Amino acid sequence: MLKDQVFSSDSLLLESEQRYKAVIENASDIIQSVRPDGTFEFVNKAWLDTLGYEADEVESLNVWDIIHPTSVDECQVHFGAAMQGVSLTDIRAIFKHKNGNQIPVEGSAQARYLDGQIVATHTFFRDITERLRAEELQSRNEQLEREQQARYLEKMAALGKLSAGLSHELNNPAAAAQRSAKRFNESLEKRHRATRELIELQISSDAWDNLETIVSRCLARRQEMPEPSPMEANRLEDEVLDWLQQQGIEEAWNYSSAFVQAGFNVDCLEELAGDLPRSAVSAAIRWSGESLALDEHTNVIERSMHRISELVGAVKSYSFRDQATEQDVNIHDGLDNTLVILAYQLKTMKVQTDYDTTIPPVRTYGSGLNQVWTNILDNAVDATNGEGTIKIRTYREGPMAVVEITDNGDGIPQDVLSRIFEPFYTTKQQGEGTGLGLDIAWRIVTDEHRGRLDAESKPGETTFRIAIPICPEILAEEESESAEV
């Protein structure tokens, strides 16, 4: 009976050991037992599959044969601690595949005792290659999202700056037109009163004709004659003012400047008053003065509306809002439109242009190139503190249209020049720049338009050179014509 019990106990133990080995063998984790001398007591199938070894090769291996050189020092510390009986968790290491590839792993280690002595370490690792790849991908996506958000904010900041300048540029002619419109109505009412007075005085038709002829002649002459110097204008105004006051003209100072600007002098006024009864001179002067004022108000309104139309047209062309995404354009139109949009920022600077008008159209995508001109010109303004000179030159270089934008600022140090197109790199004070303006320009030129953007600098001269491919169809046509010749 006792013999049967012993046999049953041995069977149960054997069965338990077999189950344990089966679990170890079929586990997905990398399991290994390592002796104090570094040789392997046993490894499981996942270990062999992951590291690329055959079972008969394990006996000749040492644990340090499977540790990547970059992870040896750290693993020596872990191995020593485990051999001292310390249980370790969340260990990270880098194993080395038989072919030399790195295998990042994570796991735990604990000592195995026999008769109270540590005879080996048992370690359980899992391959975390895919997890690290996913983490890296997630981190990269998050970084891309942050960069895209930063670029969006940079564009919004640039748009805000453009909007502020454009609002100012639009406000000036709009305010001038509004003032002139108000004064136009006032002048029209005053001329109506003067007209009624002249009618009541029953001046002759010849006098009317002479009055209108003199005013028309002066208005025509005003378009041709040069403006007098300030000193000459003051002298003439004083003479005209004295004459008007002698004739008893009310508010004579309101007319003296207008008469002089229109080319009237005392002789002209004498001629105007010559055929009129003395009682009609005051009304005739007021009628003439308000006629001149009406013409000037009309000119101001016309010029203001033209300026507003020019700005709106520039904005429309700048954004290409109502045109297809891909189009073939004259590169100079975009440059000129950008200069109009940036007029407020450039008002204290000198801008010189040297365009090669024979350059064929280039293929653009949306309003991206205008963003390039804006960012580079904006940098030039900052580099010269808004008081320098900007030169814009265009020329053709084979299949490329080249735009050079040069400023006479202090220049970019050579150790900085190689980094100016890096995202978030800036030499400006904190809060003055995001370091994305030139990065955005570089991406638009190189990625979107397959062009080139580079810069060279020395004290007093910094040049950004942008090369954009000419339309492929035009190049093909030129090649065909050349072949025929």
C-alpha positions in Angstrom: 0.0 0.0 0.0 2.8 2.4 0.9 4.6 1.5 -2.3 1.5 2.4 -4.3 1.3 5.8 -2.5 4.9 6.6 -3.3 4.4 5.6 -6.9 1.3 7.8 -7.1 3.2 10.8 -5.6 6.0 10.4 -8.1 3.6 10.3 -10.9 1.9 13.4 -9.8 5.2 15.2 -9.4 6.3 14.1 -12.9 2.9 15.2 -14.3 3.3 18.6 -12.6 6.8 19.0 -14.0 5.6 18.1 -17.5 2.8 20.6 -17.3 5.3 23.3 -16.0 7.6 22.5 -18.9 4.7 22.7 -21.4 3.7 26.1 -20.1 7.3 27.3 -20.3 7.8 25.9 -23.8 4.5 27.4 -25.1 4.8 30.7 -23.4 5.0 33.7 -25.8 7.5 35.4 -23.4 11.3 34.9 -23.8 12.2 32.7 -20.9 15.7 31.8 -19.9 17.6 30.4 -16.9 21.2 31.5 -16.6 23.9 30.0 -14.3 26.3 32.2 -12.3 29.0 31.7 -15.0 26.7 33.1 -17.6 25.9 29.8 -19.4 22.3 28.8 -20.1 20.5 26.3 -17.9 17.5 26.3 -20.2 15.6 28.5 -22.7 12.2 28.2 -24.2 10.9 28.0 -27.8 10.0 31.7 -27.9 13.6 32.5 -26.9 14.9 30.4 -29.8 12.4 31.9 -32.3 13.0 35.4 -31.2 16.8 35.3 -31.2 17.2 33.0 -34.2 19.1 30.2 -32.7 18.7 26.4 -32.8 18.4 24.4 -29.6 21.8 22.7 -30.1 23.5 26.0 -30.3 22.5 27.2 -26.9 25.0 25.0 -25.0 27.9 26.9 -26.6 26.4 30.4 -25.9 27.0 32.7 -23.0 24.4 35.2 -21.8 26.6 38.1 -23.0 26.5 36.7 -26.5 22.9 37.7 -26.8 23.2 41.1 -25.1 23.7 44.0 -27.5 26.9 46.0 -26.7 24.9 49.1 -26.0 23.1 47.3 -23.2 25.9 45.2 -21.6 26.8 47.6 -18.8 23.2 47.9 -17.6 22.6 44.2 -17.8 25.7 43.4 -15.8 24.3 45.4 -13.0 20.9 43.6 -13.3 22.6 40.2 -13.4 24.7 40.9 -10.4 21.7 42.1 -8.4 19.7 39.0 -9.4 22.5 36.7 -8.3 22.4 38.5 -4.9 18.8 37.4 -4.6 17.2 40.7 -5.6 13.9 40.4 -7.5 13.8 42.8 -10.4 10.9 44.1 -12.4 10.4 46.4 -15.4 13.9 45.7 -16.7 14.6 47.1 -20.1 17.4 45.8 -22.2 18.5 45.3 -25.8 19.1 41.7 -26.9 21.0 40.8 -30.0 19.6 38.5 -32.7 21.9 35.9 -34.2 22.1 38.1 -37.3 23.1 41.2 -35.2 19.8 43.0 -35.2 18.7 44.7 -32.0 15.7 43.4 -30.1 14.4 45.7 -27.4 12.9 43.7 -24.5 11.2 44.3 -21.2 10.7 41.9 -18.3 11.7 40.7 -14.8 14.4 38.5 -13.1 14.6 36.5 -10.0 17.0 34.0 -8.4 16.5 30.2 -8.3 17.6 28.5 -5.1 18.8 25.0 -4.4 19.5 24.0 -0.8 19.5 27.6 0.1 22.0 28.5 -2.5 21.4 30.6 -5.7 22.2 28.4 -8.6 20.7 30.4 -11.5 18.5 33.4 -12.5 15.2 33.0 -14.1 14.3 35.9 -16.5 11.1 36.5 -18.3 11.2 39.0 -21.2 8.9 40.1 -24.0 9.8 41.7 -27.3 8.6 45.3 -27.3 9.8 46.2 -30.8 6.2 46.8 -32.0 5.2 48.7 -28.9 8.2 51.0 -29.2 7.5 51.4 -32.9 3.9 52.4 -32.0 5.1 54.7 -29.3 7.6 56.3 -31.7 4.9 56.6 -34.4 2.5 58.2 -31.9 5.2 60.6 -30.6 6.1 61.5 -34.2 2.4 62.1 -35.0 2.0 64.3 -31.9 5.2 66.2 -32.9 3.8 66.7 -36.5 0.5 67.9 -35.0 2.3 70.4 -32.8 4.4 71.6 -35.8 1.3 71.8 -38.0 -0.5 73.8 -35.2 2.6 76.0 -34.8 2.7 76.6 -38.6 -1.0 77.4 -38.6 -0.5 79.9 -35.7 2.5 81.4 -37.6 0.3 81.9 -40.7 -2.5 83.4 -38.6 0.0 85.7 -37.0 1.4 86.7 -40.4 -2.2 87.1 -41.6 -3.0 89.3 -38.6 0.0 91.5 -39.4 -1.0 91.8 -43.0 -4.6 92.5 -42.0 -3.4 95.3 -39.7 -1.3 96.9 -42.4 -3.9 96.4 -45.1 -6.6 97.9 -42.8 -4.4 101.0 -42.4 -3.8 101.2 -46.2 -7.5 100.9 -46.9 -8.4 103.4 -44.1 -6.3 106.2 -45.6 -8.0 106.4 -49.0 -11.4 105.6 -47.5 -11.1 108.4 -45.0 -9.8 110.8 -47.7 -12.8 109.9 -50.0 -15.2 110.4 -47.1 -13.8 113.8 -46.3 -13.8 114.9 -49.9 -17.4 113.6 -50.4 -18.5 115.7 -47.4 -16.6 118.8 -48.7 -17.9 118.1 -52.2 -21.4 118.6 -50.9 -20.4 121.8 -49.0 -18.7 123.2 -52.1 -21.6 122.3 -54.3 -24.0 124.2 -52.0 -21.7 127.2 -51.8 -21.4 127.3 -55.6 -25.2 127.0 -56.0 -25.5 130.1 -53.7 -22.9 132.0 -55.8 -24.7 130.9 -59.0 -28.0 132.3 -57.7 -26.3 135.6 -56.7 -24.8 135.9 -60.2 -28.2 135.2 -61.8 -29.9 137.8 -59.6 -27.2 140.3 -60.6 -28.1 139.5 -64.3 -24.5 139.3 -65.5 -24.2 139.0 -69.3 -23.9 135.8 -71.2 -20.5 136.9 -72.4 -19.4 137.4 -68.8 -20.7 133.9 -67.9 -18.8 132.4 -70.9 -15.6 134.3 -69.9 -15.9 133.1 -66.3 -16.4 129.4 -67.3 -13.6 129.7 -69.9 -11.1 131.0 -67.4 -11.9 128.3 -64.9 -11.8 125.5 -67.5 -8.5 126.8 -68.9 -6.9 126.9 -65.4 -8.2 123.4 -64.6 -6.7 122.0 -67.8 -3.4 123.9 -67.2 -3.2 122.5 -63.6 -2.8 119.0 -65.0 0.2 120.1 -67.0 2.1 122.7 -65.0 4.6 121.6 -62.3 3.8 122.5 -58.7 5.6 125.6 -57.5 8.2 125.3 -54.7 6.9 125.8 -51.2 8.5 129.3 -51.0 7.1 130.3 -54.4 3.6 128.9 -53.4 3.7 130.9 -50.2 4.5 134.1 -52.1 1.8 133.6 -54.6 -0.8 132.7 -51.9 0.1 135.9 -50.0 -0.4 138.0 -53.2 -3.7 136.3 -54.1 -4.9 136.6 -50.5 -4.1 140.3 -50.5 -6.0 140.8 -53.7 -9.0 138.8 -52.5 -9.2 140.8 -49.3 -9.0 144.1 -51.2 -12.0 142.9 -53.2 -13.9 142.3 -49.9 -14.1 138.5 -50.4 -15.4 136.8 -47.3 -13.2 133.9 -46.0 -10.6 134.8 -48.6 -8.1 132.5 -47.0 -10.3 129.5 -48.0 -9.7 130.4 -51.7 -6.1 131.7 -51.9 -4.5 128.2 -51.7 -6.9 126.7 -54.1 -6.4 129.4 -56.7 -2.6 129.1 -56.5 -2.8 125.3 -56.9 -5.0 125.8 -59.9 -2.5 128.2 -61.5 -4.3 131.4 -60.7 -2.3 134.5 -59.9 -3.4 138.1 -59.5 -3.3 138.7 -63.3 -5.8 135.8 -63.8 -8.0 137.1 -61.1 -7.9 140.6 -62.6 -8.9 139.0 -66.0 -11.7 137.1 -64.3 -13.1 140.2 -62.7 -12.5 142.5 -65.7 -15.8 141.9 -67.5 -18.0 141.9 -64.4 -19.7 144.6 -62.5 -18.0 145.2 -59.2 -21.0 144.0 -57.3 -20.6 140.6 -59.0 -16.9 140.1 -58.4 -17.3 138.5 -54.9 -19.9 136.0 -56.2 -17.8 135.2 -59.3 -14.7 134.6 -57.1 -16.7 132.3 -54.8 -18.2 130.5 -57.8 -14.8 130.0 -59.4 -13.2 128.9 -56.1 -15.9 126.4 -55.4 -15.7 125.1 -59.0 -12.0 124.5 -58.4 -12.7 122.8 -55.1 -15.3 120.5 -56.7 -12.7 119.4 -59.2 -10.2 118.8 -56.5 -12.7 116.8 -54.4 -13.6 114.8 -57.4 -9.9 114.0 -58.1 -9.4 113.0 -54.5 -12.4 110.7 -54.5 -11.2 109.2 -57.8 -7.7 108.6 -56.6 -8.9 107.1 -53.3 -11.3 104.7 -55.1 -8.5 103.7 -57.5 -6.2 103.0 -54.5 -8.9 101.0 -52.7 -9.6 99.1 -56.0 -5.9 98.5 -56.4 -5.6 97.1 -52.8 -8.6 94.9 -53.2 -7.3 93.6 -56.5 -3.9 92.9 -55.0 -5.5 91.0 -52.1 -7.6 89.0 -54.6 -4.6 88.1 -56.7 -2.5 87.5 -53.6 -4.9 84.9 -52.3 -6.0 83.4 -55.7 -9.3 82.8 -53.9 -11.4 82.6 -57.1 -8.9 80.7 -59.2 -7.9 77.0 -59.6 -5.4 75.6 -57.1 -2.9 74.9 -59.8 -2.2 77.7 -62.3 0.5 79.2 -64.5 1.3 82.8 -63.6 3.6 85.7 -64.2 5.9 85.6 -61.3 6.2 89.5 -61.3 2.4 89.9 -60.7 2.8 88.0 -57.4 5.8 90.1 -56.4 4.0 93.4 -57.2 0.8 92.3 -55.4 2.8 91.4 -52.3 4.5 94.8 -52.4 1.1 96.4 -52.5 -0.1 94.3 -49.6 3.1 95.1 -47.5 3.1 98.8 -48.5 2.4 99.8 -44.9 5.5 97.9 -43.6 7.7 99.1 -46.4 6.7 102.7 -46.3 9.9 103.8 -44.6 12.1 101.6 -46.8 13.5 101.9 -50.3 12.4 99.1 -52.6 14.2 98.7 -56.0 13.0 96.2 -58.6 14.9 94.8 -61.6 12.6 92.4 -63.5 13.4 90.3 -66.5 10.0 90.6 -68.1 10.9 87.9 -70.7 10.6 85.1 -68.1 7.8 82.7 -69.0 5.0 81.9 -66.5 5.7 79.5 -63.7 3.4 76.9 -62.3 2.2 77.7 -58.8 -0.1 76.1 -56.3 -2.5 78.4 -54.6 -1.1 81.5 -53.1 2.0 79.7 -51.6 4.6 81.7 -53.5 3.1 85.0 -52.2 3.6 83.6 -48.7 7.2 83.0 -49.6 7.7 86.6 -50.8 5.9 87.9 -47.7 8.0 85.9 -45.2 11.3 86.9 -46.8 10.3 90.6 -47.2 9.1 90.6 -43.6 12.6 89.3 -42.6 14.3 92.0 -44.6 12.2 94.7 -42.8 13.3 93.2 -39.5 16.9 92.9 -40.6 17.1 96.6 -41.5 14.9 97.9 -38.7 12.5 99.1 -41.4 14.9 101.8 -42.6 17.0 100.0 -45.2 16.9 99.1 -48.9 15.4 96.0 -50.5 16.3 95.0 -54.0 14.2 92.5 -55.9 15.8 91.0 -59.0 14.5 88.3 -61.4 16.2 86.4 -64.1 16.0 83.1 -65.9 18.4 80.2 -65.2 17.7 77.4 -67.7 14.4 75.8 -66.8 14.0 77.9 -63.6 12.8 81.4 -62.9 14.9 82.9 -60.2 14.0 85.6 -57.7 16.6 87.3 -55.6 15.6 89.4 -52.6 18.5 91.4 -51.1 18.5 93.6 -48.1 21.3 95.8 -46.7 20.9 94.8 -43.0 23.7 93.7 -40.7 23.8 90.2 -42.3 23.5 86.7 -40.9 26.5 85.1 -39.1 28.0 82.2 -41.0 27.5 79.8 -38.0 23.8 80.7 -38.1 23.2 80.8 -41.8 23.1 77.0 -42.2 20.3 76.7 -39.7 17.9 79.5 -40.7 15.5 77.1 -42.5 15.2 74.8 -39.6 11.8 74.8 -37.9 11.5 76.8 -34.7 15.1 78.2 -35.1 15.2 81.9 -34.7 17.7 84.6 -33.8 15.0 87.1 -32.7 14.3 87.9 -29.1 11.8 85.7 -27.3 8.3 86.6 -28.3 9.3 88.3 -31.5 9.4 85.3 -33.8 8.4 81.6 -33.9 11.2 80.5 -36.2 8.7 79.1 -38.7 8.6 81.9 -41.3 11.6 80.7 -43.3 10.7 77.0 -42.6 7.3 77.6 -44.2 8.9 79.4 -47.1 11.4 76.5 -47.6 8.6 73.9 -47.6 6.5 75.8 -50.1 9.4 76.3 -52.5 11.0 72.8 -52.2 8.1 70.5 -51.3 5.2 72.1 -53.1 6.9 73.6 -56.1 10.0 71.4 -56.4 12.2 74.5 -56.5 15.3 75.7 -54.6 15.7 78.2 -51.8 19.0 79.2 -50.4 20.6 82.3 -48.8 24.0 83.9 -48.7 25.0 86.7 -46.4 27.8 89.1 -45.5 27.7 92.3 -43.4 25.5 94.8 -45.3 24.1 92.3 -47.8 21.9 89.3 -47.4 20.4 87.6 -50.4 17.6 85.0 -50.5 17.5 83.2 -53.9 14.3 81.4 -54.9 14.3 79.2 -58.0 10.9 78.0 -59.4 10.4 75.7 -62.4 9.0 77.3 -65.5 5.8 75.6 -66.8 6.6 72.2 -68.3 4.5 72.9 -71.4 6.5 76.0 -72.2 9.8 74.2 -71.8 8.5 71.4 -74.0 7.5 73.9 -76.6 10.8 75.7 -76.5 12.7 72.4 -76.9 10.5 71.5 -79.9 11.2 74.9 -81.6 14.9 74.5 -80.9 14.9 71.0 -82.4 13.2 72.3 -85.6 15.8 75.0 -86.0 
